[in-house]
Amino acid sequence: MKLNLNKLIFIICCAVISFVGVNFVACNFMIPGTINKANVKGELKNPPPLDCKESERRGYETLLTILTTVIALRTKLED
């Protein structure tokens, strides 16, 4: 069980790093096909209410909450 939790913590940390990278690229380089580019060009009938910073903040909060929960579970199981 301890090995599985270590793998889960590693996977969540990788998810945080990849989320930051993908969000940075999507927001700053206007990749074709992303919702940000369509929003800037005015192609969306109902534009999203969130900007890049708000979306990034919510993603951080969610991923870090999951990471904290898994670390707490690991600590509890070690006792």
C-alpha positions in Angstrom: 0.0 0.0 0.0 2.9 2.4 0.8 4.4 1.9 -2.6 1.1 2.6 -4.3 0.8 5.9 -2.4 4.3 6.9 -3.3 3.4 6.3 -7.0 0.2 8.3 -6.6 2.1 11.2 -5.0 4.6 11.1 -7.9 1.8 11.0 -10.5 0.0 14.0 -8.9 3.3 16.0 -8.8 3.8 15.2 -12.5 0.2 16.3 -13.1 0.8 19.6 -11.4 4.0 20.3 -13.5 2.3 19.3 -16.7 -0.8 21.3 -15.9 1.3 24.4 -15.4 3.2 23.8 -18.7 0.1 23.2 -20.8 -1.8 26.2 -19.3 1.2 28.5 -19.9 1.5 27.4 -23.5 -2.2 27.6 -24.2 -2.6 31.1 -22.6 0.6 32.7 -23.9 1.1 31.3 -27.4 -2.5 31.1 -28.7 -2.3 27.5 -30.1 -4.9 26.8 -32.8 -7.9 24.9 -31.5 -7.7 26.2 -27.9 -10.6 27.9 -26.3 -8.4 30.9 -25.5 -7.6 31.6 -29.2 -11.3 31.2 -30.2 -12.2 33.6 -27.4 -9.7 36.2 -28.4 -10.8 36.0 -32.1 -14.5 36.4 -31.0 -15.6 33.0 -32.4 -17.4 31.9 -29.3 -21.1 32.7 -28.8 -20.9 32.2 -25.1 -17.3 33.1 -24.0 -16.0 31.5 -20.8 -16.2 33.7 -17.8 -12.7 32.8 -16.6 -9.4 34.2 -17.8 -6.2 32.3 -17.8 -5.1 33.4 -14.4 -8.4 32.4 -12.8 -8.3 29.0 -14.5 -4.7 28.4 -13.5 -5.5 29.3 -9.9 -8.4 26.9 -9.7 -6.3 24.1 -11.2 -3.6 24.7 -8.7 -6.0 24.6 -5.8 -7.6 21.4 -7.0 -4.3 19.6 -7.7 -2.7 20.7 -4.4 -5.8 19.7 -2.4 -5.5 16.2 -3.9 -1.8 16.1 -3.2 -2.3 17.2 0.4 -5.0 14.6 0.9 -2.8 11.8 -0.4 0.1 12.8 1.7 -2.1 12.9 4.8 -3.4 9.5 3.9 0.1 8.2 3.6 1.1 9.7 6.9 -1.9 8.1 8.6 -1.1 4.7 7.2 2.5 4.9 8.4 1.4 5.3 12.0 
